[in-house]
Amino acid sequence: MTYPDAMNYIDGEWIDGGSAPGESINPADDAVLGRFFPGSKALVDEAAAVARNTFFTSGWAASPRLRAQVLYEFADRLEAAKEELVELIVAENGKLRGEAIGEMLGSISEARYYAGLARTVLGRTLESAPGNFSMMNREAAGVAAIIVPWNAPVTLNIRSLAPALAAGCTVVVKPAAQTPLTHARVMRCLDECPSLPRGVVNSVNENGTEVGEAMVASEDIDVISFTGSSRTGKRIMAGAAPTLKRLSLELGGKAPAVIFSDADLDVAVKELTHGALVMAGQICVAAARFLVHKSVQADFESRIKAAFKKVRVGPGDDPASEMGSLIDLANQKRIMGLIEQAGDEGELILKGGPLAKGAFITPSLFRIDDVRSDLVQEELFGPIVSVESFEDEAEAVTKANATKYGLAASVFTRDLNRAVRVSRAIRAGTVWLNCHTRLLAEGETGGYGQSGIGRLHGVEGLNDFLETKHVYLEAGAVHGEV
């Protein structure tokens, strides 16, 4: 099936920008799905200028009920387009249909959640002396640029877009080059919202790195919300320094799953098979390191190997598939190189490999003792997981905190006190207890260390798109006879 062209969207109009079209490819079978028109620095400048003019000349930032109405309309249109978007996500991203359905349900929930919060952006007041009043008002930060990755192209757009709109910002969005058709369909949902003023939301397709770099450098953009690798996040941070932009960065992860001797191994294996292989491991919170108490290591390894080996890898639209494809053949080649490295530096427990066609690869497990290895320290972003051992609680925490990342972790134990102790000691933005990969609109996510800056989801998800203004008034005391 061929899908409609993905164009740029500026000031309520669809434009091609004059660039030669590129092709979107299905990673499962290399089929051409459709065309997209790349953006340019000139289009970023135009979109940012439109967004800035709209911010200062319209009533958008001062109209919380309008913002709530737009987000409710957006959620309704996403829901109406759910099946079409699920099909697009599966075709363009390669993930399972069930994963795509979950992505859409989460996105709709996110839009509705922030629709509710749009009407409750609250400040505070105090009287510092008789008749001296301070009002701390929460105001929109300005123009927000949202840079969206390919691994969850709807959810990871809306979890920044929805709070930005709820806060009163105007927006310029850049989709990933791998998923432009999915993004264009989401933008059509926004375009169909009758209450959305022109110029509030704009979108410019990627063209190499030109568009992203132009967003970061633009003097018309006040906030950058980026989800992606720590390496790219550092480049964004450096590029944003001359204009002192506010940054919201959710970056790489290397999530440890700590399995204690008293853990329910049936639960741990079930949770971690899914937690490690969801989206073929191409998600920053995927379980990437299994830290196992030595007394249960052999039992756990046997169970998890059997579970990984049974996972059926195949096209996302095949109901029998249990893990979809990688995003492209280049990443398949990269993961194959990591498997060979794991065999050299550690011991392969289960060696994965490619299928005959498409960007598929079967899961891999490897045992390693050297926590300094790049295989342990770096985000691998695929269905390849290390197994490391520990002897006591202190060593488990030390190893869990041994990388530069701190995005997510999980702890498996029947001891509630231990669960609390260890979850507090692990330096990660999210710690799941006896489960892995639970994400919801109401619960903040974000990272410690090189996993990022700021928080997304939840009430705090608004913070990166808001400023606090102090307004001071000396009204004086009431005088006169009583």
C-alpha positions as CSV (number, residue, x, y, z in Angstrom):
1,M,0.0,0.0,0.0
2,T,1.2,3.5,-0.8
3,Y,0.3,6.3,1.6
4,P,-0.2,10.1,0.9
5,D,2.8,12.3,0.6
6,A,4.2,13.7,3.9
7,M,4.5,17.5,3.5
8,N,5.6,20.3,5.7
9,Y,2.9,22.2,7.7
10,I,3.4,25.9,8.3
11,D,0.7,28.4,9.3
12,G,-2.1,26.0,8.6
13,E,-0.9,25.2,5.1
14,W,0.7,22.0,3.6
15,I,3.8,22.9,1.5
16,D,6.5,20.8,-0.2
17,G,9.2,23.4,0.3
18,G,10.7,22.9,-3.1
19,S,12.9,19.9,-2.2
20,A,13.0,16.7,-4.1
21,P,11.0,14.0,-2.3
22,G,12.5,11.2,-0.4
23,E,11.0,7.7,0.2
24,S,9.8,6.0,3.3
25,I,10.7,2.4,3.5
26,N,9.1,-0.6,5.3
27,P,12.0,-2.1,7.3
28,A,10.3,-5.5,7.3
29,D,10.3,-6.0,3.5
30,D,12.1,-3.0,2.0
31,A,8.9,-1.9,0.2
32,V,8.4,1.8,-0.6
33,L,5.5,3.1,1.5
34,G,5.3,6.6,0.2
35,R,7.1,10.0,-0.3
36,F,8.0,12.8,2.1
37,F,9.3,16.3,1.2
38,P,12.3,17.2,3.2
39,G,12.5,20.6,5.0
40,S,15.3,23.1,5.1
41,K,16.7,25.9,7.2
42,A,14.6,28.4,5.3
43,L,11.4,26.4,6.3
44,V,12.5,26.3,9.9
45,D,13.0,30.0,9.9
46,E,9.6,30.5,8.4
47,A,7.9,28.1,10.8
48,A,9.6,29.6,13.8
49,A,8.7,33.1,12.8
50,V,5.1,32.1,12.3
51,A,5.0,30.4,15.7
52,R,6.6,33.4,17.4
53,N,4.2,35.9,15.7
54,T,1.2,33.7,16.7
55,F,2.5,33.5,20.3
56,F,2.7,37.3,20.7
57,T,-0.3,38.4,18.6
58,S,-3.0,35.8,19.4
59,G,-4.8,35.0,22.6
60,W,-3.5,31.4,22.6
61,A,-1.1,31.8,25.6
62,A,-3.8,33.5,27.7
63,S,-6.7,31.1,26.8
64,P,-6.5,27.9,28.9
65,R,-10.1,26.8,28.0
66,L,-9.3,27.1,24.3
67,R,-6.1,25.1,24.8
68,A,-8.0,22.4,26.6
69,Q,-10.7,22.3,23.9
70,V,-8.0,21.9,21.2
71,L,-6.4,19.0,23.1
72,Y,-9.7,17.3,23.6
73,E,-10.5,17.7,19.8
74,F,-7.0,16.4,19.0
75,A,-7.5,13.3,21.2
76,D,-10.9,12.6,19.5
77,R,-9.3,12.8,16.1
78,L,-6.4,10.6,17.1
79,E,-9.0,8.1,18.3
80,A,-10.9,8.2,15.1
81,A,-7.7,7.7,13.1
82,K,-6.4,5.0,15.5
83,E,-6.6,2.0,13.1
84,E,-5.0,4.0,10.2
85,L,-2.2,5.1,12.4
86,V,-1.6,1.7,13.9
87,E,-1.2,0.4,10.3
88,L,1.2,3.2,9.5
89,I,3.3,2.6,12.6
90,V,3.6,-1.1,11.9
91,A,4.5,-0.5,8.2
92,E,7.0,2.4,8.8
93,N,8.5,1.5,12.1
94,G,8.4,-2.3,12.0
95,K,7.0,-2.9,15.5
96,L,4.3,-5.3,16.4
97,R,0.6,-4.4,15.9
98,G,0.0,-4.9,19.6
99,E,2.8,-2.4,20.4
100,A,1.4,0.1,17.9
101,I,-2.0,-0.2,19.4
102,G,-0.5,0.4,22.9
103,E,1.3,3.5,21.4
104,M,-1.9,4.9,20.1
105,L,-3.8,4.3,23.3
106,G,-1.1,5.9,25.3
107,S,-1.0,8.9,22.9
108,I,-4.7,9.5,23.2
109,S,-4.5,9.2,27.0
110,E,-1.7,11.7,27.0
111,A,-3.6,14.3,25.0
112,R,-6.7,14.0,27.2
113,Y,-4.6,14.2,30.4
114,Y,-3.0,17.5,29.4
115,A,-6.3,18.8,28.2
116,G,-7.4,18.6,31.8
117,L,-4.2,20.2,33.1
118,A,-4.5,23.1,30.7
119,R,-7.2,24.6,32.9
120,T,-5.2,24.1,36.1
121,V,-1.9,25.8,35.5
122,L,-1.7,27.5,38.9
123,G,0.6,30.1,40.5
124,R,0.6,31.2,44.1
125,T,0.3,34.4,46.1
126,L,1.8,35.6,49.4
127,E,1.6,38.7,51.6
128,S,5.1,39.4,52.7
129,A,4.1,42.4,54.8
130,P,0.8,44.1,55.5
131,G,-0.6,45.1,52.1
132,N,2.5,43.9,50.2
133,F,1.4,41.2,47.8
134,S,3.5,38.9,45.6
135,M,1.8,37.0,42.8
136,M,3.9,34.2,41.2
137,N,2.3,33.6,37.8
138,R,3.0,30.7,35.6
139,E,3.3,31.7,32.0
140,A,4.1,30.0,28.7
141,A,7.8,30.0,27.9
142,G,7.3,31.0,24.2
143,V,8.0,28.9,21.1
144,A,8.9,25.3,21.7
145,A,10.7,23.1,19.1
146,I,10.0,19.3,19.5
147,I,12.4,16.9,18.0
148,V,10.8,13.5,17.7
149,P,12.6,10.1,17.4
150,W,11.5,7.2,15.2
151,N,11.0,4.4,17.8
152,A,7.7,5.7,19.1
153,P,6.8,8.4,16.6
154,V,3.3,9.2,17.9
155,T,3.8,8.8,21.7
156,L,7.1,10.6,21.9
157,N,5.7,13.5,19.9
158,I,2.5,13.9,21.9
159,R,4.2,13.6,25.3
160,S,6.0,16.8,24.5
161,L,3.5,18.4,22.2
162,A,0.5,18.1,24.6
163,P,2.2,19.7,27.6
164,A,3.7,22.4,25.4
165,L,0.2,23.3,24.1
166,A,-1.4,23.0,27.5
167,A,1.2,25.4,28.9
168,G,0.3,27.9,26.1
169,C,3.4,27.6,23.9
170,T,3.3,27.6,20.1
171,V,5.2,24.8,18.5
172,V,7.5,23.7,15.6
173,V,7.9,19.9,15.3
174,K,10.5,17.9,13.5
175,P,9.7,14.2,12.9
176,A,12.3,11.5,12.4
177,A,13.4,10.9,8.8
178,Q,12.4,7.2,9.2
179,T,8.7,7.9,10.1
180,P,7.5,10.9,8.2
181,L,4.3,9.4,7.0
182,T,3.1,8.5,10.5
183,H,3.9,12.0,11.7
184,A,2.1,13.6,8.7
185,R,-1.1,11.6,9.7
186,V,-0.8,12.9,13.2
187,M,-0.4,16.5,11.9
188,R,-3.6,15.9,9.8
189,C,-5.4,15.1,13.0
190,L,-4.3,18.5,14.4
191,D,-5.2,20.3,11.2
192,E,-8.7,18.9,11.5
193,C,-9.2,20.4,15.0
194,P,-11.7,23.3,14.4
195,S,-10.6,25.3,17.5
196,L,-6.9,25.2,16.7
197,P,-5.7,28.7,15.6
198,R,-3.5,28.9,12.6
199,G,0.2,29.1,13.3
200,V,0.1,27.5,16.8
201,V,1.5,24.2,15.5
202,N,3.9,23.9,12.7
203,S,6.0,21.0,11.4
204,V,9.1,20.7,9.2
205,N,10.4,17.4,7.9
206,E,14.0,16.4,8.5
207,N,16.7,16.7,5.8
208,G,19.9,15.1,7.2
209,T,20.8,17.3,10.1
210,E,19.9,20.7,8.6
211,V,16.5,21.1,10.1
212,G,17.4,20.0,13.6
213,E,20.5,22.3,13.6
214,A,18.4,25.2,12.4
215,M,15.9,24.7,15.2
216,V,18.6,24.6,17.8
217,A,20.2,27.8,16.5
218,S,17.0,29.8,15.9
219,E,16.6,32.9,17.9
220,D,12.8,32.6,17.5
221,I,12.7,29.3,19.5
222,D,12.8,29.4,23.3
223,V,12.6,25.8,24.3
224,I,13.9,22.5,22.7
225,S,12.3,19.3,23.7
226,F,14.3,16.4,22.4
227,T,14.1,12.6,22.8
228,G,17.1,10.6,21.5
229,S,20.6,9.6,22.2
230,S,22.9,11.2,24.8
231,R,25.4,12.0,22.1
232,T,22.9,14.0,20.1
233,G,21.6,15.6,23.3
234,K,25.1,16.9,24.0
235,R,25.3,18.4,20.5
236,I,21.9,20.1,21.1
237,M,23.0,21.5,24.4
238,A,26.2,23.0,22.9
239,G,24.3,24.4,19.9
240,A,21.6,25.9,22.2
241,A,24.2,27.7,24.4
242,P,24.5,30.9,22.3
243,T,20.8,31.6,22.6
244,L,20.4,30.2,26.1
245,K,17.4,28.0,25.2
246,R,15.6,26.0,27.8
247,L,16.2,22.3,27.2
248,S,14.1,19.3,27.9
249,L,16.2,16.3,27.1
250,E,15.2,12.6,27.5
251,L,18.3,10.8,26.4
252,G,19.9,7.3,26.4
253,G,19.4,4.6,28.9
254,K,21.0,1.4,30.1
255,A,18.3,0.0,32.4
256,P,19.5,-2.6,34.9
257,A,17.1,-5.2,36.2
258,V,18.2,-6.5,39.6
259,I,17.1,-10.0,40.4
260,F,17.6,-11.0,44.1
261,S,17.7,-14.6,45.4
262,D,14.2,-14.4,46.7
263,A,12.7,-13.1,43.5
264,D,9.8,-14.9,41.8
265,L,11.7,-16.1,38.8
266,D,8.6,-16.9,36.8
267,V,7.5,-13.3,37.2
268,A,11.0,-12.0,36.5
269,V,11.4,-14.0,33.3
270,K,8.0,-13.0,32.0
271,E,8.5,-9.3,32.8
272,L,12.0,-9.1,31.5
273,T,11.4,-11.0,28.3
274,H,8.9,-8.3,27.4
275,G,10.9,-5.5,29.1
276,A,14.0,-6.3,27.1
277,L,12.5,-7.1,23.7
278,V,9.6,-4.7,23.4
279,M,10.1,-2.7,20.2
280,A,13.0,-5.1,19.5
281,G,14.9,-3.5,22.4
282,Q,14.8,-0.1,20.6
283,I,13.4,1.9,23.5
284,C,15.5,3.8,26.0
285,V,13.9,2.2,29.1
286,A,14.3,-1.4,27.8
287,A,15.9,-3.8,30.3
288,A,19.4,-3.8,29.0
289,R,21.4,-5.5,31.9
290,F,20.3,-8.4,34.0
291,L,22.0,-8.2,37.4
292,V,21.4,-11.6,39.1
293,H,22.3,-12.9,42.5
294,K,24.8,-15.7,42.2
295,S,22.7,-18.2,44.0
296,V,20.0,-18.0,41.3
297,Q,22.1,-17.1,38.3
298,A,22.2,-20.5,36.7
299,D,18.4,-21.0,37.2
300,F,17.6,-17.5,35.9
301,E,19.9,-17.9,32.9
302,S,18.4,-21.2,31.9
303,R,14.9,-19.7,32.1
304,I,15.6,-16.5,30.3
305,K,17.5,-18.2,27.6
306,A,14.6,-20.5,26.9
307,A,12.1,-17.6,27.0
308,F,14.3,-15.5,24.6
309,K,14.8,-18.5,22.3
310,K,11.0,-19.1,22.0
311,V,10.3,-15.5,20.9
312,R,9.0,-15.6,17.3
313,V,10.5,-12.8,15.3
314,G,8.6,-11.6,12.3
315,P,6.5,-8.9,10.6
316,G,4.6,-6.6,12.9
317,D,1.3,-7.3,11.0
318,D,1.6,-11.1,11.5
319,P,-0.4,-12.1,14.6
320,A,2.1,-14.9,15.4
321,S,5.0,-12.5,15.7
322,E,6.3,-11.7,19.2
323,M,9.0,-9.3,18.2
324,G,9.2,-7.0,15.1
325,S,12.0,-5.7,13.0
326,L,14.8,-3.2,13.7
327,I,14.3,0.2,12.1
328,D,16.6,-0.5,9.2
329,L,19.3,-2.8,7.8
330,A,22.1,-0.4,9.0
331,N,21.0,-1.1,12.6
332,Q,20.8,-4.8,11.9
333,K,24.4,-4.7,10.8
334,R,25.4,-2.7,13.8
335,I,23.7,-5.2,16.2
336,M,25.5,-8.1,14.4
337,G,28.8,-6.4,15.2
338,L,27.8,-6.1,18.8
339,I,27.0,-9.8,19.0
340,E,30.5,-10.6,17.7
341,Q,32.0,-8.2,20.3
342,A,30.0,-9.9,23.0
343,G,31.4,-13.2,22.1
344,D,34.9,-11.8,22.2
345,E,34.6,-9.9,25.5
346,G,32.2,-12.1,27.3
347,E,30.4,-15.4,26.8
348,L,27.4,-15.8,24.5
349,I,24.5,-17.5,26.2
350,L,22.2,-17.1,23.2
351,K,23.5,-15.9,19.9
352,G,21.0,-14.0,17.7
353,G,21.2,-13.6,14.0
354,P,19.3,-12.1,11.0
355,L,16.4,-13.6,9.2
356,A,16.5,-14.2,5.4
357,K,14.7,-10.9,4.6
358,G,14.1,-7.5,6.2
359,A,15.8,-5.8,9.2
360,F,15.1,-8.6,11.6
361,I,17.4,-10.1,14.2
362,T,16.7,-12.7,16.8
363,P,17.5,-12.0,20.5
364,S,20.9,-12.4,22.1
365,L,22.1,-12.9,25.7
366,F,25.7,-12.7,26.9
367,R,27.5,-13.1,30.2
368,I,30.1,-10.5,31.2
369,D,32.1,-9.7,34.3
370,D,33.9,-6.5,33.2
371,V,31.6,-3.6,34.1
372,R,34.0,-1.2,32.3
373,S,33.3,-2.9,28.9
374,D,31.6,-0.7,26.3
375,L,29.0,-3.5,26.1
376,V,28.0,-2.7,29.6
377,Q,28.6,1.1,29.6
378,E,27.0,2.1,26.3
379,E,23.4,1.9,25.1
380,L,23.1,-0.9,22.6
381,F,19.5,-0.2,21.5
382,G,18.5,-3.6,20.2
383,P,17.6,-7.1,21.4
384,I,20.9,-7.9,23.1
385,V,21.2,-8.1,26.9
386,S,24.0,-8.7,29.3
387,V,23.9,-11.0,32.3
388,E,26.0,-9.9,35.3
389,S,26.2,-11.3,38.8
390,F,26.4,-10.0,42.3
391,E,26.8,-11.4,45.8
392,D,25.0,-8.9,48.1
393,E,22.8,-5.9,48.1
394,A,25.6,-3.4,48.2
395,E,27.3,-4.9,45.1
396,A,23.9,-5.0,43.3
397,V,23.4,-1.2,43.9
398,T,27.0,-0.4,42.9
399,K,26.7,-2.3,39.7
400,A,23.3,-0.9,38.9
401,N,24.8,2.6,39.3
402,A,28.0,1.8,37.4
403,T,27.1,3.5,34.1
404,K,26.7,7.1,33.1
405,Y,23.0,6.6,32.5
406,G,20.1,6.8,35.0
407,L,16.8,6.6,33.1
408,A,15.1,3.5,34.4
409,A,15.7,0.3,36.4
410,S,13.7,-2.6,37.9
411,V,14.1,-4.6,41.1
412,F,12.7,-8.1,41.6
413,T,12.4,-9.3,45.2
414,R,9.7,-10.5,47.6
415,D,11.1,-8.4,50.4
416,L,9.3,-5.1,50.5
417,N,11.9,-3.4,52.7
418,R,14.6,-4.4,50.4
419,A,12.6,-3.2,47.4
420,V,12.3,0.2,49.0
421,R,15.9,0.4,50.1
422,V,17.3,-0.6,46.7
423,S,14.9,1.6,44.7
424,R,16.0,4.6,46.7
425,A,19.7,3.7,46.2
426,I,19.5,3.3,42.5
427,R,20.1,6.5,40.6
428,A,17.4,6.4,38.0
429,G,14.4,8.5,37.2
430,T,12.0,5.5,37.3
431,V,12.4,2.2,39.3
432,W,9.8,-0.5,38.7
433,L,9.3,-3.1,41.5
434,N,8.7,-6.7,40.3
435,C,7.8,-5.5,36.8
436,H,9.4,-3.5,34.0
437,T,8.3,-1.0,31.4
438,R,5.1,0.6,32.9
439,L,4.6,4.1,31.4
440,L,1.6,6.3,32.0
441,A,0.6,9.9,31.3
442,E,0.2,10.6,35.0
443,G,3.7,9.5,36.1
444,E,6.8,11.6,35.4
445,T,9.7,10.0,33.5
446,G,13.2,11.4,33.0
447,G,16.8,10.7,33.7
448,Y,19.7,11.1,36.1
449,G,23.2,11.7,34.8
450,Q,23.6,11.5,31.1
451,S,20.0,10.3,30.6
452,G,18.8,13.8,30.4
453,I,17.4,17.0,31.9
454,G,13.8,17.7,33.0
455,R,10.8,15.5,33.2
456,L,8.0,14.4,30.8
457,H,4.6,13.0,31.6
458,G,2.7,14.0,34.7
459,V,2.2,17.4,36.3
460,E,6.0,18.2,36.1
461,G,5.8,17.6,32.3
462,L,4.4,21.2,32.1
463,N,7.4,22.7,33.9
464,D,9.8,22.8,30.9
465,F,7.3,24.8,28.9
466,L,6.4,27.4,31.7
467,E,8.1,30.4,33.2
468,T,7.4,31.8,36.6
469,K,6.8,35.6,36.8
470,H,6.8,37.5,40.1
471,V,4.3,40.4,40.1
472,Y,4.7,42.6,43.2
473,L,2.0,45.1,44.5
474,E,2.1,47.4,47.6
475,A,-1.6,48.0,48.1
476,G,-1.1,49.3,51.6
477,A,-3.1,48.7,54.8
478,V,-6.7,49.9,55.2
479,H,-6.7,53.2,57.3
480,G,-9.5,55.0,59.0
481,E,-11.7,54.9,62.1
482,V,-13.1,51.6,63.2
